[in-house]
């Protein structure tokens, strides 16, 4: 995170990305992955702290990369036509 970061209140986006990438128990894996304290992620989730826009951008990029990876794996698992 940069000190001059912009902030937002997109809690729904944060939760959705967290669940989509890591599943139901997403807070700790997200914190570990983006190198912040787990309490910070919980504070974002609970609306106590505003969310850095750079964090959401990073999470969206992770989601896109994971989606592409899963799409490739799905092709491999498809039976030949």
C-alpha positions in Angstrom: 0.0 0.0 0.0 1.2 3.5 -0.8 0.8 6.4 1.6 -0.8 8.5 -1.1 -3.4 5.9 -1.9 -7.0 6.7 -2.7 -9.7 5.1 -0.6 -13.2 3.8 -1.2 -16.0 2.0 0.7 -16.7 -0.9 -1.6 -17.1 -3.5 1.1 -19.4 -5.7 -1.1 -16.7 -5.8 -3.7 -14.0 -6.7 -1.2 -16.1 -9.5 0.3 -17.1 -10.8 -3.2 -13.5 -10.9 -4.4 -12.4 -12.5 -1.2 -15.0 -15.2 -1.4 -14.4 -15.8 -5.1 -10.7 -16.1 -4.8 -10.3 -17.9 -1.4 -13.8 -19.2 -0.4 -15.8 -18.7 2.7 -12.9 -18.2 5.0 -11.1 -15.6 2.9 -9.9 -12.9 5.5 -6.7 -14.6 6.6 -5.6 -15.8 3.1 -6.2 -12.3 1.7 -4.2 -10.6 4.5 -1.3 -13.0 3.9 -1.4 -12.6 0.2 -1.5 -8.8 0.1 0.9 -8.5 3.1 -1.4 -6.7 5.6 -2.5 -7.6 9.1 -5.6 -9.8 9.3 -7.1 -7.2 11.6 -6.8 -4.6 8.9 -8.8 -6.8 6.4 -11.4 -7.4 9.1 -11.7 -3.6 9.6 -12.1 -3.1 5.9 -14.8 -5.8 5.8 -16.6 -4.3 8.9 -16.5 -0.8 7.5 -14.2 0.5 10.3 -11.4 1.5 7.8 -11.8 2.6 4.2 -10.3 0.3 1.6 -7.4 1.4 -0.5 -8.3 1.5 -4.2 -4.9 -0.1 -5.0 -6.0 -3.2 -2.9 -9.2 -3.6 -4.9 -7.3 -3.3 -8.1 -4.8 -5.9 -7.0 -7.6 -8.3 -6.0 -9.4 -7.8 -9.3 -6.2 -8.6 -11.1 -5.8 -11.8 -9.0 -9.4 -12.7 -9.8 -8.9 -12.3 -13.5 -5.7 -14.3 -13.4 -7.4 -17.1 -11.4 -10.4 -17.1 -13.7 -8.1 -17.5 -16.7 -6.3 -20.3 -15.0 -9.5 -22.1 -14.1 -10.8 -21.7 -17.7 -7.7 -23.4 -19.0 -8.0 -26.2 -16.5 -11.7 -26.7 -17.5 -10.6 -27.1 -21.2 -8.2 -29.8 -20.1 -10.9 -31.6 -18.1 -13.4 -31.5 -21.0 -13.8 -34.9 -22.7 -12.8 -34.9 -26.4 -15.8 -34.3 -28.7 
